[in-house]
Amino acid sequence: MEHPEPAVVEVPMHQMREDAERQEGRRDSEESIDSLDGYTVDQALETIGFGRYQLKMICVLGFFGVADAVEIMLLSVLSPVLRCEWGLSQFDLATLSTVVFAGMLVFGPIWGKMADKYGRWPTLWIVQFLLGWFGVLTAFSPTYHWLLFLRMMVGACVVGTGQSFILFAEMLPPKHRGKTLVLNQLFWALGSFILIATAAIIIPQFGWRWLMVLTAVLAWISLAFFRLVPESPRYLLSVDRYDRALSVLQKIARENNTSLPAGKLLQPAHQEQGKIKDMFSGPYRRLTIQLFIVWFCMTFGYFGVVLGSTEIVERTQMCDISGNVVRTEEHVSINIEDCECRPLSTDDYVTIIVGTLGEFGSLVINLLLMDRVGRKWTFVVNLIGCAGFTLLMNICTTRYLLSFFIMSSRMFMSAVGNVVFVYTSEVYPTTFRAVGLGTCNSFARIGSMISPFVAQVLLAKSIPAALAVYATVMLLTAINCIFLPIETKGRHLPETGVFH
C-alpha cells in the first residue's frame, strides 16, 4: 500500500497541548494500519502486552534502584557520626552533602549523551561498576578532603543510574507504563529502609567505614544480572540496528507467550542523535524550563526532608518560635548550633526509619492518581501535601507525632520524585530522551547542592525559617506544574523531535 510522504513542519508551542490532547484519538487510527504497512514499536509492545518479561525487568532494574538509594541515603546517617569522629562543623557537613550533588550536576548530561550515542545498556554497566569502585574507596578515606573528593565521584556515578529508568520505560506498552514505572519507587524505598536499618546495626558496632563497603558492594552485585537486560529496541531502531531491535522484541514476545503483529517492524525516519540544544529548540523550550523548575524543587525538597529530619530528631527536641530548642529529657533551653556532639540513638534511628516508610506510601498515592487525574495534577497534589506537612514540623509536639509529620512530608515529596522521572521519560522523544532525562537530573542537583545549607546550616539557626523556605518553594512549583504544556497520560512515546 503506497502512502505519500508527510510534510514535516515544526509546530509552535500553543499547538503542543492540542497535539497531546488529540493523541488518544490518533492512536485508534494508527493501530488500524494494514498489516502490509507493518507496525511500530508501541504497537508491538501493546500486542505483546504486560507479562513475565516485564515482571523480570522490574526486579532486575529495581535492584539498581536499591544500590542508588543506599548511596544517597548514606548522607543522612553519615553526618552525625563524622561530626563526632572528625569534629566537623555544620558547614563542613553541608559541604560534604553538596559535593555529592556537584558530581551529579557535572556528569548528568555526560551519561545522558553516552546513553543516546552508545546505548542505554553499556552506559548503565559502566555506571554501576564505577559506583561500586568509588564507594569502596570512600571507606578508606584518610582525611575529610579525600572523603569530599570520593563522595563527589560517587555522586557522579549515581546520577547515571537513571538510565535504567529510561531503559525500562522504552520496553513498556503505553497503557501499563505509568503504573509500572511507579513501582520503581518501591526499590528506592526498599533501599532507603535497608540503609537506615543496616546503619543502626553496623555503625554502633563496627563503624561507618564498614557500612560504606557493604553499600558499595551492592552496585557490583547488580552487575551479575546484566546478562538478563537487553538493549532498548527503541534505541536500536534509532541507530539503524534493525535486526537487533527485532530480535529483542521477539524475545519479549516469547517470554510473554505471545507473538508480534503481522507485517514488518517499521523504522522511524532517521534523525541524528539528540543534543542538549534540542531540549531548547522550538516547542520544547518552555517545556524544558518548566521541567527544570520541577526537578529543582524535587531534589531541594526531598533532601531537605531527609537531611533536615535527621538534624531535628538527633537532639530529641521540641522547637520554639525563635529557633531555639528544649531538650525534653533535661528540660533546658539551648541553641541547636551549640549542641554537643551526640551520635544517633536507637530511638533516633527508629524515628528515621518511620520517616522512611513514607517512601512506600508514595507508591499508593501515585498508583491512585497518575492514571486518573494525570501526571500534572498528581504533581500539584503531592507538592501541596508535602508543603503542608513540612510546615507542621514547626509544631512543638511528641516524638510520635513528629515522626508522622516527617513520614507524610517525605511520602509526598518521594511521590513528586517518582512522577517527575515518569513524566520526563514520556515527554521527550527517543532521539534525545536519555540526554533530556540526564540534563534535567543534572540541573536538579543545583537544588540538591543548596538544600544542605538550608537543612543543616539555616535549620541550626532557626527551624521555622528553614521549613518556611522549603514549603514556599513547593507551593510555587505546584503553580508551575498546573501550566505544564503537555499531559503524557496514555500517550505513545514520541520517537523523534519533529512533530508531524
C-alpha angles and dihedrals in degrees: 000000000000122000126183114246109257120241113250117225135161113241119217121243097260090062095051093082091050090050091051093048091050092051093091092053093047092052094068092054092044092054091054091066112136112259089238088065090054132221139280127236090258092052090048092051092047091052092047090048131191115312149114095334095055091046089054091050091050090059098041098044090037089064088064088056090055092052090047094050097050092053093051096041090054086082092069096055099031097063099066091046096050092045088061100036099042100023094240123177125231088258091053091051092048089051090052090056092044097054090058089059092042088062089050091049093055099040101039095086091040094058090043092053091048092050092052093046105036102019141269094263102056092041092053092048092053091047094052093047093050091044090059092043097053091039091059092045089054090064089063096050107143096193142021093256093053088050090053092053096046094046088051089056090048088055090049089058098040092060089060093060088078087081088077087064092055092044090056095041090056091058098052129093112241097247092055098036101088099049094039094052089049087062087065085075088064091070094047088051091047091050092050092050093047092050096052093043092048092046090054088059104034104040099055092044106033108009136245096290094067089049089055092053094049094050093047093052089061089069091054092047088058089061089070089067096052094096087067092057119082126198117267111272089214091057092046091054091047090059094043097254092137100160093050092049091051090048092054092050091048090052092051090049092050093051091049091047091239136104138235121261118270117269134034129320106253118228117216118237110282114259131172116263113269129269130199089255089063088068089064098042123110115317094002096067098082092039092054094048091051091047090052088057092051093047091048092052093045095057095035091052098038096053089041089060093042098046096032095051090054091052091049100047094040091078098037090227142153116222130231128204095265096057094257120125137218116218102222096210093057101028091222130128119236137159116254093229090059095048113129122243109281123167119222112280127216089261090052091053090049091052091050091048090052088052089051090058086071087074089067092048090058088066091061093049094051095042089054097044113028099072093034107047096014134241097290097056091041086060091051096049093048095047094049091047092051093048091052096051092042090059090047089063085076091070116103101235146132124302089248095055091043088053089053092051091049092047093049094046091049091046093058095042092048087052090054090052093051094048094048091055090050095045095047092048090051102043101052121070124249093255092067104009094113095045088045094053092041093051094046090047089050094049088050089065089073085069090046091051094051096042098072091058089056097039097042107022107029091036089056088059100039129358095195092052093050094047091047090056092054095046092049093052091049094051093048090050091051088058090049091053093056088065099047105136099225135047108204099191108131095357124139112243108262113240102201137022092244121095117219 
